[in-house]
Amino acid sequence: MEKNCEGLPGCKKKKDKLSLLKRAQNFISTTTKHVAGGMKNINDTDYMIRIRTCNTCDKLSGGNTCSMCGCYIPTKARWEVSDCPLNKWKK
């Protein structure tokens, strides 16, 4: 089966499912860091680099969610204080 066969019958791809509680904890933690850091966003160039990095990652789920942390990538990638759980974003 293809790489992006999640949810389809016969898919052998390992599912990376986070519990709702863990996703909520990650969201609260990241949002708290964003607010405490002055709600700063990165520039458009670095944002696009982050988005491209995520778009090529096998942990991207549904086109916009990281299956490692459960975060919504278009938002998380914009925030200056955010980190990739796999350390794929430059510091």
PDB file of N, CA, C and O in Angstrom, chain B, residues numbered from 101:
ATOM      1  N   MET B 101       0.828  -1.185   0.000  1.00  0.00           N
ATOM      2  CA  MET B 101       0.000   0.000   0.000  1.00  0.00           C
ATOM      3  C   MET B 101       0.878   1.256   0.000  1.00  0.00           C
ATOM      4  O   MET B 101       2.063   1.202   0.327  1.00  0.00           O
ATOM      5  N   GLU B 102       0.280   2.370  -0.368  1.00  0.00           N
ATOM      6  CA  GLU B 102       0.997   3.628  -0.441  1.00  0.00           C
ATOM      7  C   GLU B 102       1.312   4.188   0.943  1.00  0.00           C
ATOM      8  O   GLU B 102       0.735   3.777   1.950  1.00  0.00           O
ATOM      9  N   LYS B 103       2.240   5.133   0.961  1.00  0.00           N
ATOM     10  CA  LYS B 103       2.673   5.777   2.197  1.00  0.00           C
ATOM     11  C   LYS B 103       1.509   6.417   2.947  1.00  0.00           C
ATOM     12  O   LYS B 103       1.441   6.312   4.172  1.00  0.00           O
ATOM     13  N   ASN B 104       0.605   7.068   2.250  1.00  0.00           N
ATOM     14  CA  ASN B 104      -0.510   7.781   2.883  1.00  0.00           C
ATOM     15  C   ASN B 104      -1.806   6.984   2.789  1.00  0.00           C
ATOM     16  O   ASN B 104      -2.814   7.492   2.298  1.00  0.00           O
ATOM     17  N   CYS B 105      -1.783   5.748   3.253  1.00  0.00           N
ATOM     18  CA  CYS B 105      -2.975   4.906   3.177  1.00  0.00           C
ATOM     19  C   CYS B 105      -3.724   4.859   4.505  1.00  0.00           C
ATOM     20  O   CYS B 105      -4.654   4.067   4.657  1.00  0.00           O
ATOM     21  N   GLU B 106      -3.330   5.703   5.480  1.00  0.00           N
ATOM     22  CA  GLU B 106      -3.951   5.692   6.806  1.00  0.00           C
ATOM     23  C   GLU B 106      -5.469   5.633   6.726  1.00  0.00           C
ATOM     24  O   GLU B 106      -6.100   6.388   5.987  1.00  0.00           O
ATOM     25  N   GLY B 107      -6.028   4.736   7.490  1.00  0.00           N
ATOM     26  CA  GLY B 107      -7.480   4.629   7.573  1.00  0.00           C
ATOM     27  C   GLY B 107      -8.101   3.740   6.513  1.00  0.00           C
ATOM     28  O   GLY B 107      -9.289   3.425   6.588  1.00  0.00           O
ATOM     29  N   LEU B 108      -7.319   3.333   5.532  1.00  0.00           N
ATOM     30  CA  LEU B 108      -7.849   2.492   4.467  1.00  0.00           C
ATOM     31  C   LEU B 108      -7.678   1.017   4.831  1.00  0.00           C
ATOM     32  O   LEU B 108      -6.696   0.645   5.474  1.00  0.00           O
ATOM     33  N   PRO B 109      -8.627   0.179   4.423  1.00  0.00           N
ATOM     34  CA  PRO B 109      -8.488  -1.247   4.704  1.00  0.00           C
ATOM     35  C   PRO B 109      -7.201  -1.799   4.107  1.00  0.00           C
ATOM     36  O   PRO B 109      -6.853  -1.478   2.971  1.00  0.00           O
ATOM     37  N   GLY B 110      -6.500  -2.621   4.864  1.00  0.00           N
ATOM     38  CA  GLY B 110      -5.274  -3.242   4.387  1.00  0.00           C
ATOM     39  C   GLY B 110      -4.023  -2.406   4.545  1.00  0.00           C
ATOM     40  O   GLY B 110      -2.934  -2.843   4.174  1.00  0.00           O
ATOM     41  N   CYS B 111      -4.165  -1.204   5.092  1.00  0.00           N
ATOM     42  CA  CYS B 111      -3.005  -0.338   5.281  1.00  0.00           C
ATOM     43  C   CYS B 111      -2.093  -0.933   6.346  1.00  0.00           C
ATOM     44  O   CYS B 111      -2.538  -1.264   7.445  1.00  0.00           O
ATOM     45  N   LYS B 112      -0.826  -1.063   6.015  1.00  0.00           N
ATOM     46  CA  LYS B 112       0.159  -1.634   6.944  1.00  0.00           C
ATOM     47  C   LYS B 112       0.936  -0.546   7.679  1.00  0.00           C
ATOM     48  O   LYS B 112       1.780  -0.845   8.524  1.00  0.00           O
ATOM     49  N   LYS B 113       0.651   0.718   7.357  1.00  0.00           N
ATOM     50  CA  LYS B 113       1.366   1.818   7.976  1.00  0.00           C
ATOM     51  C   LYS B 113       1.044   1.879   9.461  1.00  0.00           C
ATOM     52  O   LYS B 113      -0.117   1.808   9.864  1.00  0.00           O
ATOM     53  N   LYS B 114       2.087   2.011  10.266  1.00  0.00           N
ATOM     54  CA  LYS B 114       1.908   2.115  11.713  1.00  0.00           C
ATOM     55  C   LYS B 114       1.212   3.430  12.048  1.00  0.00           C
ATOM     56  O   LYS B 114       1.605   4.491  11.565  1.00  0.00           O
ATOM     57  N   LYS B 115       0.200   3.352  12.861  1.00  0.00           N
ATOM     58  CA  LYS B 115      -0.525   4.551  13.262  1.00  0.00           C
ATOM     59  C   LYS B 115       0.145   5.171  14.473  1.00  0.00           C
ATOM     60  O   LYS B 115       0.461   4.482  15.443  1.00  0.00           O
ATOM     61  N   ASP B 116       0.359   6.472  14.412  1.00  0.00           N
ATOM     62  CA  ASP B 116       0.922   7.218  15.529  1.00  0.00           C
ATOM     63  C   ASP B 116      -0.205   8.045  16.132  1.00  0.00           C
ATOM     64  O   ASP B 116      -0.414   9.196  15.748  1.00  0.00           O
ATOM     65  N   LYS B 117      -0.918   7.462  17.063  1.00  0.00           N
ATOM     66  CA  LYS B 117      -2.068   8.137  17.657  1.00  0.00           C
ATOM     67  C   LYS B 117      -1.721   8.622  19.054  1.00  0.00           C
ATOM     68  O   LYS B 117      -1.250   7.855  19.894  1.00  0.00           O
ATOM     69  N   LEU B 118      -1.955   9.887  19.288  1.00  0.00           N
ATOM     70  CA  LEU B 118      -1.798  10.450  20.617  1.00  0.00           C
ATOM     71  C   LEU B 118      -3.158  10.487  21.288  1.00  0.00           C
ATOM     72  O   LEU B 118      -4.185  10.672  20.635  1.00  0.00           O
ATOM     73  N   SER B 119      -3.149  10.312  22.581  1.00  0.00           N
ATOM     74  CA  SER B 119      -4.410  10.421  23.298  1.00  0.00           C
ATOM     75  C   SER B 119      -4.876  11.874  23.263  1.00  0.00           C
ATOM     76  O   SER B 119      -4.071  12.790  23.100  1.00  0.00           O
ATOM     77  N   LEU B 120      -6.152  12.067  23.414  1.00  0.00           N
ATOM     78  CA  LEU B 120      -6.717  13.413  23.439  1.00  0.00           C
ATOM     79  C   LEU B 120      -6.121  14.211  24.591  1.00  0.00           C
ATOM     80  O   LEU B 120      -5.856  15.404  24.448  1.00  0.00           O
ATOM     81  N   LEU B 121      -5.911  13.559  25.729  1.00  0.00           N
ATOM     82  CA  LEU B 121      -5.323  14.232  26.887  1.00  0.00           C
ATOM     83  C   LEU B 121      -3.908  14.721  26.574  1.00  0.00           C
ATOM     84  O   LEU B 121      -3.567  15.858  26.900  1.00  0.00           O
ATOM     85  N   LYS B 122      -3.079  13.881  25.948  1.00  0.00           N
ATOM     86  CA  LYS B 122      -1.715  14.274  25.614  1.00  0.00           C
ATOM     87  C   LYS B 122      -1.701  15.403  24.593  1.00  0.00           C
ATOM     88  O   LYS B 122      -0.875  16.310  24.688  1.00  0.00           O
ATOM     89  N   ARG B 123      -2.595  15.360  23.625  1.00  0.00           N
ATOM     90  CA  ARG B 123      -2.695  16.437  22.639  1.00  0.00           C
ATOM     91  C   ARG B 123      -3.069  17.745  23.318  1.00  0.00           C
ATOM     92  O   ARG B 123      -2.517  18.796  22.992  1.00  0.00           O
ATOM     93  N   ALA B 124      -4.005  17.687  24.261  1.00  0.00           N
ATOM     94  CA  ALA B 124      -4.430  18.877  24.991  1.00  0.00           C
ATOM     95  C   ALA B 124      -3.269  19.435  25.822  1.00  0.00           C
ATOM     96  O   ALA B 124      -3.067  20.648  25.872  1.00  0.00           O
ATOM     97  N   GLN B 125      -2.510  18.551  26.471  1.00  0.00           N
ATOM     98  CA  GLN B 125      -1.348  18.983  27.254  1.00  0.00           C
ATOM     99  C   GLN B 125      -0.314  19.666  26.363  1.00  0.00           C
ATOM    100  O   GLN B 125       0.228  20.708  26.734  1.00  0.00           O
ATOM    101  N   ASN B 126      -0.039  19.101  25.213  1.00  0.00           N
ATOM    102  CA  ASN B 126       0.921  19.693  24.281  1.00  0.00           C
ATOM    103  C   ASN B 126       0.438  21.055  23.794  1.00  0.00           C
ATOM    104  O   ASN B 126       1.228  21.994  23.695  1.00  0.00           O
ATOM    105  N   PHE B 127      -0.847  21.169  23.490  1.00  0.00           N
ATOM    106  CA  PHE B 127      -1.420  22.437  23.031  1.00  0.00           C
ATOM    107  C   PHE B 127      -1.292  23.503  24.113  1.00  0.00           C
ATOM    108  O   PHE B 127      -0.887  24.631  23.835  1.00  0.00           O
ATOM    109  N   ILE B 128      -1.638  23.146  25.344  1.00  0.00           N
ATOM    110  CA  ILE B 128      -1.566  24.106  26.456  1.00  0.00           C
ATOM    111  C   ILE B 128      -0.115  24.530  26.694  1.00  0.00           C
ATOM    112  O   ILE B 128       0.163  25.711  26.900  1.00  0.00           O
ATOM    113  N   SER B 129       0.795  23.579  26.666  1.00  0.00           N
ATOM    114  CA  SER B 129       2.213  23.882  26.884  1.00  0.00           C
ATOM    115  C   SER B 129       2.750  24.825  25.808  1.00  0.00           C
ATOM    116  O   SER B 129       3.409  25.816  26.121  1.00  0.00           O
ATOM    117  N   THR B 130       2.469  24.518  24.550  1.00  0.00           N
ATOM    118  CA  THR B 130       2.962  25.346  23.454  1.00  0.00           C
ATOM    119  C   THR B 130       2.327  26.731  23.474  1.00  0.00           C
ATOM    120  O   THR B 130       3.009  27.729  23.243  1.00  0.00           O
ATOM    121  N   THR B 131       1.034  26.798  23.747  1.00  0.00           N
ATOM    122  CA  THR B 131       0.339  28.083  23.801  1.00  0.00           C
ATOM    123  C   THR B 131       0.866  28.929  24.959  1.00  0.00           C
ATOM    124  O   THR B 131       1.039  30.139  24.816  1.00  0.00           O
ATOM    125  N   THR B 132       1.118  28.302  26.093  1.00  0.00           N
ATOM    126  CA  THR B 132       1.668  29.016  27.246  1.00  0.00           C
ATOM    127  C   THR B 132       3.035  29.606  26.916  1.00  0.00           C
ATOM    128  O   THR B 132       3.309  30.762  27.237  1.00  0.00           O
ATOM    129  N   LYS B 133       3.896  28.809  26.270  1.00  0.00           N
ATOM    130  CA  LYS B 133       5.218  29.307  25.867  1.00  0.00           C
ATOM    131  C   LYS B 133       5.082  30.465  24.884  1.00  0.00           C
ATOM    132  O   LYS B 133       5.836  31.434  24.960  1.00  0.00           O
ATOM    133  N   HIS B 134       4.128  30.371  23.965  1.00  0.00           N
ATOM    134  CA  HIS B 134       3.919  31.418  22.967  1.00  0.00           C
ATOM    135  C   HIS B 134       3.499  32.727  23.639  1.00  0.00           C
ATOM    136  O   HIS B 134       4.034  33.790  23.324  1.00  0.00           O
ATOM    137  N   VAL B 135       2.545  32.648  24.558  1.00  0.00           N
ATOM    138  CA  VAL B 135       2.071  33.838  25.257  1.00  0.00           C
ATOM    139  C   VAL B 135       3.180  34.415  26.149  1.00  0.00           C
ATOM    140  O   VAL B 135       3.411  35.624  26.149  1.00  0.00           O
ATOM    141  N   ALA B 136       3.862  33.552  26.904  1.00  0.00           N
ATOM    142  CA  ALA B 136       4.942  34.002  27.791  1.00  0.00           C
ATOM    143  C   ALA B 136       6.096  34.624  27.008  1.00  0.00           C
ATOM    144  O   ALA B 136       6.797  35.499  27.515  1.00  0.00           O
ATOM    145  N   GLY B 137       6.287  34.174  25.785  1.00  0.00           N
ATOM    146  CA  GLY B 137       7.360  34.691  24.934  1.00  0.00           C
ATOM    147  C   GLY B 137       6.979  35.951  24.176  1.00  0.00           C
ATOM    148  O   GLY B 137       7.721  36.397  23.301  1.00  0.00           O
ATOM    149  N   GLY B 138       5.838  36.525  24.500  1.00  0.00           N
ATOM    150  CA  GLY B 138       5.421  37.761  23.850  1.00  0.00           C
ATOM    151  C   GLY B 138       4.641  37.571  22.573  1.00  0.00           C
ATOM    152  O   GLY B 138       4.452  38.519  21.811  1.00  0.00           O
ATOM    153  N   MET B 139       4.181  36.349  22.329  1.00  0.00           N
ATOM    154  CA  MET B 139       3.364  36.011  21.157  1.00  0.00           C
ATOM    155  C   MET B 139       4.060  36.391  19.843  1.00  0.00           C
ATOM    156  O   MET B 139       3.426  36.874  18.906  1.00  0.00           O
ATOM    157  N   LYS B 140       5.368  36.163  19.798  1.00  0.00           N
ATOM    158  CA  LYS B 140       6.145  36.507  18.602  1.00  0.00           C
ATOM    159  C   LYS B 140       6.029  35.411  17.549  1.00  0.00           C
ATOM    160  O   LYS B 140       6.007  34.218  17.853  1.00  0.00           O
ATOM    161  N   ASN B 141       5.956  35.862  16.305  1.00  0.00           N
ATOM    162  CA  ASN B 141       5.916  34.955  15.158  1.00  0.00           C
ATOM    163  C   ASN B 141       7.226  35.040  14.399  1.00  0.00           C
ATOM    164  O   ASN B 141       7.932  36.045  14.472  1.00  0.00           O
ATOM    165  N   ILE B 142       7.548  33.982  13.671  1.00  0.00           N
ATOM    166  CA  ILE B 142       8.754  33.990  12.846  1.00  0.00           C
ATOM    167  C   ILE B 142       8.453  34.666  11.512  1.00  0.00           C
ATOM    168  O   ILE B 142       7.292  34.886  11.165  1.00  0.00           O
ATOM    169  N   ASN B 143       9.501  34.992  10.771  1.00  0.00           N
ATOM    170  CA  ASN B 143       9.306  35.642   9.470  1.00  0.00           C
ATOM    171  C   ASN B 143       8.764  34.635   8.447  1.00  0.00           C
ATOM    172  O   ASN B 143       8.811  33.422   8.654  1.00  0.00           O
ATOM    173  N   ASP B 144       8.259  35.168   7.360  1.00  0.00           N
ATOM    174  CA  ASP B 144       7.616  34.332   6.336  1.00  0.00           C
ATOM    175  C   ASP B 144       8.562  33.298   5.724  1.00  0.00           C
ATOM    176  O   ASP B 144       8.142  32.178   5.431  1.00  0.00           O
ATOM    177  N   THR B 145       9.825  33.655   5.529  1.00  0.00           N
ATOM    178  CA  THR B 145      10.786  32.722   4.940  1.00  0.00           C
ATOM    179  C   THR B 145      10.995  31.511   5.841  1.00  0.00           C
ATOM    180  O   THR B 145      10.919  30.371   5.383  1.00  0.00           O
ATOM    181  N   ASP B 146      11.258  31.759   7.124  1.00  0.00           N
ATOM    182  CA  ASP B 146      11.458  30.656   8.060  1.00  0.00           C
ATOM    183  C   ASP B 146      10.183  29.843   8.245  1.00  0.00           C
ATOM    184  O   ASP B 146      10.238  28.626   8.426  1.00  0.00           O
ATOM    185  N   TYR B 147       9.043  30.511   8.200  1.00  0.00           N
ATOM    186  CA  TYR B 147       7.759  29.800   8.295  1.00  0.00           C
ATOM    187  C   TYR B 147       7.618  28.810   7.139  1.00  0.00           C
ATOM    188  O   TYR B 147       7.246  27.655   7.346  1.00  0.00           O
ATOM    189  N   MET B 148       7.915  29.265   5.930  1.00  0.00           N
ATOM    190  CA  MET B 148       7.777  28.390   4.761  1.00  0.00           C
ATOM    191  C   MET B 148       8.772  27.231   4.820  1.00  0.00           C
ATOM    192  O   MET B 148       8.458  26.130   4.369  1.00  0.00           O
ATOM    193  N   ILE B 149       9.952  27.461   5.361  1.00  0.00           N
ATOM    194  CA  ILE B 149      10.923  26.379   5.522  1.00  0.00           C
ATOM    195  C   ILE B 149      10.368  25.335   6.485  1.00  0.00           C
ATOM    196  O   ILE B 149      10.477  24.136   6.229  1.00  0.00           O
ATOM    197  N   ARG B 150       9.778  25.777   7.583  1.00  0.00           N
ATOM    198  CA  ARG B 150       9.167  24.847   8.539  1.00  0.00           C
ATOM    199  C   ARG B 150       8.034  24.054   7.890  1.00  0.00           C
ATOM    200  O   ARG B 150       7.940  22.839   8.065  1.00  0.00           O
ATOM    201  N   ILE B 151       7.184  24.741   7.146  1.00  0.00           N
ATOM    202  CA  ILE B 151       6.044  24.082   6.491  1.00  0.00           C
ATOM    203  C   ILE B 151       6.543  23.043   5.482  1.00  0.00           C
ATOM    204  O   ILE B 151       6.024  21.928   5.434  1.00  0.00           O
ATOM    205  N   ARG B 152       7.540  23.402   4.684  1.00  0.00           N
ATOM    206  CA  ARG B 152       8.104  22.452   3.709  1.00  0.00           C
ATOM    207  C   ARG B 152       8.705  21.239   4.419  1.00  0.00           C
ATOM    208  O   ARG B 152       8.556  20.106   3.962  1.00  0.00           O
ATOM    209  N   THR B 153       9.378  21.485   5.528  1.00  0.00           N
ATOM    210  CA  THR B 153       9.956  20.388   6.307  1.00  0.00           C
ATOM    211  C   THR B 153       8.859  19.441   6.777  1.00  0.00           C
ATOM    212  O   THR B 153       8.991  18.222   6.662  1.00  0.00           O
ATOM    213  N   CYS B 154       7.789  20.001   7.300  1.00  0.00           N
ATOM    214  CA  CYS B 154       6.678  19.173   7.781  1.00  0.00           C
ATOM    215  C   CYS B 154       5.991  18.431   6.635  1.00  0.00           C
ATOM    216  O   CYS B 154       5.591  17.277   6.787  1.00  0.00           O
ATOM    217  N   ASN B 155       5.859  19.087   5.507  1.00  0.00           N
ATOM    218  CA  ASN B 155       5.183  18.460   4.368  1.00  0.00           C
ATOM    219  C   ASN B 155       5.931  17.245   3.836  1.00  0.00           C
ATOM    220  O   ASN B 155       5.339  16.402   3.161  1.00  0.00           O
ATOM    221  N   THR B 156       7.224  17.143   4.131  1.00  0.00           N
ATOM    222  CA  THR B 156       7.995  15.980   3.688  1.00  0.00           C
ATOM    223  C   THR B 156       8.184  14.947   4.801  1.00  0.00           C
ATOM    224  O   THR B 156       8.822  13.915   4.592  1.00  0.00           O
ATOM    225  N   CYS B 157       7.633  15.227   5.973  1.00  0.00           N
ATOM    226  CA  CYS B 157       7.801  14.338   7.122  1.00  0.00           C
ATOM    227  C   CYS B 157       6.734  13.240   7.126  1.00  0.00           C
ATOM    228  O   CYS B 157       5.564  13.500   6.843  1.00  0.00           O
ATOM    229  N   ASP B 158       7.148  12.019   7.449  1.00  0.00           N
ATOM    230  CA  ASP B 158       6.183  10.914   7.491  1.00  0.00           C
ATOM    231  C   ASP B 158       5.296  10.960   8.735  1.00  0.00           C
ATOM    232  O   ASP B 158       4.398  10.130   8.878  1.00  0.00           O
ATOM    233  N   LYS B 159       5.531  11.904   9.625  1.00  0.00           N
ATOM    234  CA  LYS B 159       4.690  12.055  10.819  1.00  0.00           C
ATOM    235  C   LYS B 159       3.567  13.068  10.612  1.00  0.00           C
ATOM    236  O   LYS B 159       2.773  13.304  11.523  1.00  0.00           O
ATOM    237  N   LEU B 160       3.493  13.672   9.418  1.00  0.00           N
ATOM    238  CA  LEU B 160       2.403  14.586   9.108  1.00  0.00           C
ATOM    239  C   LEU B 160       1.147  13.773   8.854  1.00  0.00           C
ATOM    240  O   LEU B 160       1.151  12.844   8.046  1.00  0.00           O
ATOM    241  N   SER B 161       0.091  14.119   9.535  1.00  0.00           N
ATOM    242  CA  SER B 161      -1.161  13.375   9.432  1.00  0.00           C
ATOM    243  C   SER B 161      -2.277  14.292   8.943  1.00  0.00           C
ATOM    244  O   SER B 161      -2.484  15.380   9.481  1.00  0.00           O
ATOM    245  N   GLY B 162      -2.981  13.845   7.933  1.00  0.00           N
ATOM    246  CA  GLY B 162      -4.110  14.613   7.419  1.00  0.00           C
ATOM    247  C   GLY B 162      -3.713  15.911   6.742  1.00  0.00           C
ATOM    248  O   GLY B 162      -4.563  16.767   6.497  1.00  0.00           O
ATOM    249  N   GLY B 163      -2.448  16.066   6.440  1.00  0.00           N
ATOM    250  CA  GLY B 163      -1.990  17.248   5.728  1.00  0.00           C
ATOM    251  C   GLY B 163      -1.706  18.454   6.593  1.00  0.00           C
ATOM    252  O   GLY B 163      -1.159  19.441   6.104  1.00  0.00           O
ATOM    253  N   ASN B 164      -2.068  18.404   7.891  1.00  0.00           N
ATOM    254  CA  ASN B 164      -1.852  19.595   8.708  1.00  0.00           C
ATOM    255  C   ASN B 164      -1.631  19.338  10.196  1.00  0.00           C
ATOM    256  O   ASN B 164      -1.551  20.287  10.975  1.00  0.00           O
ATOM    257  N   THR B 165      -1.531  18.086  10.602  1.00  0.00           N
ATOM    258  CA  THR B 165      -1.362  17.761  12.015  1.00  0.00           C
ATOM    259  C   THR B 165      -0.139  16.869  12.207  1.00  0.00           C
ATOM    260  O   THR B 165       0.074  15.911  11.464  1.00  0.00           O
ATOM    261  N   CYS B 166       0.657  17.203  13.218  1.00  0.00           N
ATOM    262  CA  CYS B 166       1.820  16.383  13.545  1.00  0.00           C
ATOM    263  C   CYS B 166       1.370  15.219  14.414  1.00  0.00           C
ATOM    264  O   CYS B 166       0.757  15.425  15.461  1.00  0.00           O
ATOM    265  N   SER B 167       1.668  14.003  13.988  1.00  0.00           N
ATOM    266  CA  SER B 167       1.241  12.840  14.772  1.00  0.00           C
ATOM    267  C   SER B 167       2.154  12.592  15.973  1.00  0.00           C
ATOM    268  O   SER B 167       1.844  11.753  16.818  1.00  0.00           O
ATOM    269  N   MET B 168       3.264  13.306  16.058  1.00  0.00           N
ATOM    270  CA  MET B 168       4.154  13.169  17.217  1.00  0.00           C
ATOM    271  C   MET B 168       3.681  14.013  18.403  1.00  0.00           C
ATOM    272  O   MET B 168       3.744  13.566  19.548  1.00  0.00           O
ATOM    273  N   CYS B 169       3.209  15.226  18.131  1.00  0.00           N
ATOM    274  CA  CYS B 169       2.783  16.107  19.222  1.00  0.00           C
ATOM    275  C   CYS B 169       1.292  16.423  19.167  1.00  0.00           C
ATOM    276  O   CYS B 169       0.717  16.875  20.157  1.00  0.00           O
ATOM    277  N   GLY B 170       0.662  16.188  18.015  1.00  0.00           N
ATOM    278  CA  GLY B 170      -0.761  16.441  17.866  1.00  0.00           C
ATOM    279  C   GLY B 170      -1.099  17.874  17.515  1.00  0.00           C
ATOM    280  O   GLY B 170      -2.274  18.236  17.460  1.00  0.00           O
ATOM    281  N   CYS B 171      -0.087  18.698  17.278  1.00  0.00           N
ATOM    282  CA  CYS B 171      -0.323  20.116  17.014  1.00  0.00           C
ATOM    283  C   CYS B 171      -0.752  20.372  15.563  1.00  0.00           C
ATOM    284  O   CYS B 171      -0.428  19.611  14.651  1.00  0.00           O
ATOM    285  N   TYR B 172      -1.487  21.463  15.390  1.00  0.00           N
ATOM    286  CA  TYR B 172      -1.913  21.942  14.087  1.00  0.00           C
ATOM    287  C   TYR B 172      -0.735  22.722  13.504  1.00  0.00           C
ATOM    288  O   TYR B 172      -0.417  23.814  13.975  1.00  0.00           O
ATOM    289  N   ILE B 173      -0.099  22.172  12.496  1.00  0.00           N
ATOM    290  CA  ILE B 173       1.164  22.683  11.978  1.00  0.00           C
ATOM    291  C   ILE B 173       1.087  24.113  11.430  1.00  0.00           C
ATOM    292  O   ILE B 173       2.002  24.890  11.703  1.00  0.00           O
ATOM    293  N   PRO B 174       0.056  24.510  10.676  1.00  0.00           N
ATOM    294  CA  PRO B 174       0.051  25.890  10.181  1.00  0.00           C
ATOM    295  C   PRO B 174       0.147  26.946  11.293  1.00  0.00           C
ATOM    296  O   PRO B 174       0.668  28.038  11.068  1.00  0.00           O
ATOM    297  N   THR B 175      -0.349  26.625  12.477  1.00  0.00           N
ATOM    298  CA  THR B 175      -0.246  27.554  13.603  1.00  0.00           C
ATOM    299  C   THR B 175       1.082  27.374  14.330  1.00  0.00           C
ATOM    300  O   THR B 175       1.804  28.345  14.553  1.00  0.00           O
ATOM    301  N   LYS B 176       1.403  26.154  14.696  1.00  0.00           N
ATOM    302  CA  LYS B 176       2.623  25.888  15.462  1.00  0.00           C
ATOM    303  C   LYS B 176       3.869  26.358  14.712  1.00  0.00           C
ATOM    304  O   LYS B 176       4.788  26.898  15.328  1.00  0.00           O
ATOM    305  N   ALA B 177       3.915  26.165  13.418  1.00  0.00           N
ATOM    306  CA  ALA B 177       5.086  26.544  12.626  1.00  0.00           C
ATOM    307  C   ALA B 177       5.297  28.057  12.602  1.00  0.00           C
ATOM    308  O   ALA B 177       6.416  28.511  12.364  1.00  0.00           O
ATOM    309  N   ARG B 178       4.278  28.826  12.837  1.00  0.00           N
ATOM    310  CA  ARG B 178       4.363  30.286  12.812  1.00  0.00           C
ATOM    311  C   ARG B 178       4.942  30.849  14.112  1.00  0.00           C
ATOM    312  O   ARG B 178       5.571  31.908  14.100  1.00  0.00           O
ATOM    313  N   TRP B 179       4.736  30.158  15.218  1.00  0.00           N
ATOM    314  CA  TRP B 179       5.143  30.678  16.522  1.00  0.00           C
ATOM    315  C   TRP B 179       6.641  30.533  16.743  1.00  0.00           C
ATOM    316  O   TRP B 179       7.198  29.451  16.558  1.00  0.00           O
ATOM    317  N   GLU B 180       7.292  31.619  17.138  1.00  0.00           N
ATOM    318  CA  GLU B 180       8.739  31.647  17.334  1.00  0.00           C
ATOM    319  C   GLU B 180       9.221  30.633  18.371  1.00  0.00           C
ATOM    320  O   GLU B 180      10.280  30.031  18.195  1.00  0.00           O
ATOM    321  N   VAL B 181       8.471  30.438  19.434  1.00  0.00           N
ATOM    322  CA  VAL B 181       8.902  29.558  20.533  1.00  0.00           C
ATOM    323  C   VAL B 181       8.673  28.074  20.251  1.00  0.00           C
ATOM    324  O   VAL B 181       9.117  27.225  21.024  1.00  0.00           O
ATOM    325  N   SER B 182       7.997  27.756  19.169  1.00  0.00           N
ATOM    326  CA  SER B 182       7.671  26.361  18.861  1.00  0.00           C
ATOM    327  C   SER B 182       8.891  25.575  18.409  1.00  0.00           C
ATOM    328  O   SER B 182       9.806  26.112  17.785  1.00  0.00           O
ATOM    329  N   ASP B 183       8.880  24.300  18.736  1.00  0.00           N
ATOM    330  CA  ASP B 183       9.923  23.374  18.315  1.00  0.00           C
ATOM    331  C   ASP B 183       9.284  22.157  17.657  1.00  0.00           C
ATOM    332  O   ASP B 183       8.160  21.774  17.983  1.00  0.00           O
ATOM    333  N   CYS B 184      10.010  21.566  16.739  1.00  0.00           N
ATOM    334  CA  CYS B 184       9.596  20.296  16.153  1.00  0.00           C
ATOM    335  C   CYS B 184       9.957  19.190  17.148  1.00  0.00           C
ATOM    336  O   CYS B 184      11.077  19.176  17.661  1.00  0.00           O
ATOM    337  N   PRO B 185       9.035  18.265  17.433  1.00  0.00           N
ATOM    338  CA  PRO B 185       9.356  17.195  18.370  1.00  0.00           C
ATOM    339  C   PRO B 185      10.457  16.258  17.856  1.00  0.00           C
ATOM    340  O   PRO B 185      11.022  15.485  18.631  1.00  0.00           O
ATOM    341  N   LEU B 186      10.757  16.321  16.578  1.00  0.00           N
ATOM    342  CA  LEU B 186      11.828  15.511  15.995  1.00  0.00           C
ATOM    343  C   LEU B 186      13.077  16.342  15.704  1.00  0.00           C
ATOM    344  O   LEU B 186      14.014  15.873  15.057  1.00  0.00           O
ATOM    345  N   ASN B 187      13.074  17.587  16.195  1.00  0.00           N
ATOM    346  CA  ASN B 187      14.208  18.518  16.011  1.00  0.00           C
ATOM    347  C   ASN B 187      14.565  18.762  14.540  1.00  0.00           C
ATOM    348  O   ASN B 187      15.740  18.863  14.186  1.00  0.00           O
ATOM    349  N   LYS B 188      13.548  18.852  13.701  1.00  0.00           N
ATOM    350  CA  LYS B 188      13.786  19.085  12.274  1.00  0.00           C
ATOM    351  C   LYS B 188      13.790  20.566  11.900  1.00  0.00           C
ATOM    352  O   LYS B 188      14.179  20.920  10.787  1.00  0.00           O
ATOM    353  N   TRP B 189      13.360  21.437  12.821  1.00  0.00           N
ATOM    354  CA  TRP B 189      13.353  22.877  12.543  1.00  0.00           C
ATOM    355  C   TRP B 189      14.632  23.500  13.078  1.00  0.00           C
ATOM    356  O   TRP B 189      15.127  23.111  14.135  1.00  0.00           O
ATOM    357  N   LYS B 190      15.166  24.474  12.336  1.00  0.00           N
ATOM    358  CA  LYS B 190      16.358  25.164  12.830  1.00  0.00           C
ATOM    359  C   LYS B 190      15.989  26.023  14.038  1.00  0.00           C
ATOM    360  O   LYS B 190      14.850  26.469  14.178  1.00  0.00           O
ATOM    361  N   LYS B 191      16.947  26.238  14.881  1.00  0.00           N
ATOM    362  CA  LYS B 191      16.735  27.030  16.105  1.00  0.00           C
ATOM    363  C   LYS B 191      16.999  28.484  15.843  1.00  0.00           C
ATOM    364  O   LYS B 191      16.874  29.307  16.749  1.00  0.00           O
TER     365      LYS B 191
END
